[in-house]
Amino acid sequence: MRTWPFAGRLQELDHLTRLARDANAQGVLIAGPAGIGKSRLAAQVLGCFRPGKVSVVHVRATKAASAIPSGALADLIPRHHPPHLVNTLRWAGEELLKQGRGKVLVLAVDDAHLLDGHSAEVIASLVRGRQARLVATLRSGEPAPDSVTGLWRDGHVRRFDAEPFTEQDLAAVLAAALGGPPDDATVRRLAEITEGNALFLHEVVTAARASGALHPIQGVWKLTGDPPLAPRLADLIHERIGALSPELKAVLEFTAFAEPLGARTLTSLCSEEAVLEAEERGLIRVSVDARREVARLGHPLYGEVAREHCPELRRRRRHADLVAELEPTGLRRGEDLVRVTVWRLAAGLGAAPEPLLAACRLAWAAHDYPTAIRLGEAALEAGGGSEASVQLATVLDYAQQPDRARALLDATPEPQDEPGRARLVLARASNLAWGVDRLGDALDLLATAESALTAPGPRAELAVRRLSLTASAARPADALALGEELLPSATSAGMRAQVLSARALALCYAGRTTEGAELAREVLAEAGGWRDEIPALVSPLHSTWAMCGYFAGDLKTMDAAIASMRGELAGQRGWSRGEGSLALSRGHAATLRGELGAALLILHSPPTTRRR
């Protein structure tokens, strides 16, 4: 891929330019970790000087020349100084000044931490003496010559610590590099993978474009698969983490397979010494989360490399060790059941249908659709029967795979018990309404099945779903009447939330937008009580909230709903319904603001979704 145009970081660049020109100092030193984009920022700062007034001299600092006196200046000063000369520092400085040719001398030093001591002192003496200005980069966390660090400590130059790309910066960089805007989900995913590191972003995007995982759809760039781990990117990661002992490799691999992992668990699997060394080297980060020390990877791409290069047998052993360590603890946290069940599958240990289905439901509640699908498929293979078929089909439907869901439901035998039949009807109605856009047929199916059932519980479940579809069909009067009838008998938190969600939507369609928005917010505020039972309700509630603002022309309400939905989507994978709902709300908000071009880009950017 060609060199990318500079984009984003405009505020940083403006601040850096002012620092570089500050009359009270002699330049700026840009510090930051490897790959953060220090050199590109420095180049942009240098471009802000007027060529007719300054002479920029580039000093090359390398690891190979760092042990050679004046090694960084070898190309800028004569190879041999006069034999009678005693003060070589002054002589080298005078030779450098000749490079200015009567203009203000600006020394551009990349990787100043690699300067040899003699070159560092020559440069520092010119800067301290106000004979030259400095624009330099420095890798944070690396030892640097005292002459260099003294410049910013003593106020001769200003230090600027470069930060990773924000999501806004990353979106601007991608748009400039790709020649078109990326969608929000792609920006979030690339920000998660690269943590805003400019070098890693360049390599990940290059590999993703080459593999076809990143491609334009209707003018908007979308990441539709995991980017491959290209050899060049793997080499960059290996260069950063360095050589690893078997003990450190174990720490990295266990963390890669299981993060976030309790630090105590990791210490039991490896050793305290290895965990401490891994943290010191930046391979892992240990933080306190809910009064528990947990370990995470020092960078997400470390995990990509560790998983890619771990042999299959060792991978299975690592997962088996994780199961053996965590399973006896009782799996007190809900996410522990999902994690241990996934580890059992990865270790080849297998699992019974019941825990697989329980873990599938928990993953669905967390909107982790790839994991939920994997667990649902395993439950079906393990003999989970019609319950597993219905659960997997439901997850597939919400993961925007309606054809797979439909095929699975068509092949599912009719259960003998009424609760089982009701679950199958609910899944088929959902697929009809949202998978193949046959809302009327879905309502007919629910009404027919409801009349054939006798048990109150299953009948109520079908009636509540019929209420939801009636509201979605923009029949507010019917939906409000049916909701009033069903609300007193909605005994579970999930059923009550569904009834109130339908009521909020009906209020919106009835023009009672303030009431609808308030009700949607109230139901979302109580999500802790119903999320595990009906996680799919999160997205339509936010859509209703935003749509109430849209119908009322109330941007404040829309912005609040959009911000809340963004929070729900953070860190989620494969929740295309949620992404589509967010895109629809953002597009509507843009139209209210009169930003029609932005609205077209957002609304034409897949995935799109109907209300659900």
Number of C-alpha atoms within 10 A of each C-alpha: 11 6 7 12 12 14 15 20 20 11 9 15 16 13 13 25 21 15 22 24 16 14 9 11 20 26 28 27 27 24 24 19 17 18 18 22 21 26 20 14 20 23 14 16 21 20 12 14 16 9 12 8 12 18 19 22 17 17 21 19 21 17 14 11 17 18 15 15 15 24 21 27 24 15 12 18 17 11 9 6 12 9 6 6 9 10 8 14 16 15 16 20 20 14 14 21 19 13 18 18 11 11 16 18 24 24 24 23 24 24 22 27 27 24 31 24 21 22 26 24 20 21 26 23 18 21 22 18 12 13 15 25 27 27 26 26 27 27 21 15 11 10 11 20 17 14 18 21 19 15 23 18 12 10 13 21 27 22 22 19 15 19 16 19 22 16 19 14 17 24 23 20 24 24 19 16 19 17 13 15 22 27 24 19 24 17 23 19 18 23 20 16 19 20 20 21 22 20 15 21 23 20 21 24 21 18 21 21 18 15 15 14 17 22 18 19 13 11 14 19 23 22 21 14 11 14 21 19 16 16 12 12 21 19 11 15 19 15 10 14 14 11 10 12 9 10 15 21 18 22 25 26 24 24 26 23 20 19 16 17 19 21 21 16 17 23 15 12 18 17 16 14 12 20 27 17 15 24 19 11 15 15 23 25 20 21 15 11 11 7 7 12 15 21 26 22 25 19 18 15 21 22 22 18 21 21 17 13 12 14 10 13 9 13 18 19 14 22 24 19 16 23 19 14 15 16 14 8 9 9 14 9 8 12 14 16 22 23 20 23 25 23 22 19 18 18 21 12 13 16 15 14 21 15 16 28 25 19 26 31 24 22 27 29 19 21 27 19 22 17 21 29 22 16 28 32 20 23 28 20 14 16 14 19 15 21 22 25 24 24 26 28 29 28 26 23 23 24 23 18 15 21 15 13 25 21 11 17 22 10 10 16 12 13 15 8 8 16 16 16 19 22 20 24 21 23 22 23 25 26 26 21 19 20 20 12 13 14 20 14 13 22 23 13 18 24 15 11 17 21 10 10 17 10 11 10 16 19 20 19 20 25 21 22 21 24 27 24 24 23 26 21 16 15 16 22 15 13 26 23 13 21 25 13 12 18 17 9 13 19 12 11 16 19 21 19 25 24 24 23 30 30 27 31 33 30 24 26 22 15 14 16 25 17 16 28 26 14 21 27 19 15 21 21 10 12 19 11 15 21 20 16 18 18 18 21 19 22 23 21 31 28 27 31 31 32 26 29 26 21 16 16 14 17 17 13 20 28 16 15 27 23 14 15 22 15 11 16 20 12 13 18 16 18 21 21 23 28 23 23 26 27 26 26 28 22 23 25 27 19 16 17 13 11 13 15 11 16 22 14 19 26 18 18 24 19 19 18 17 15 16 21
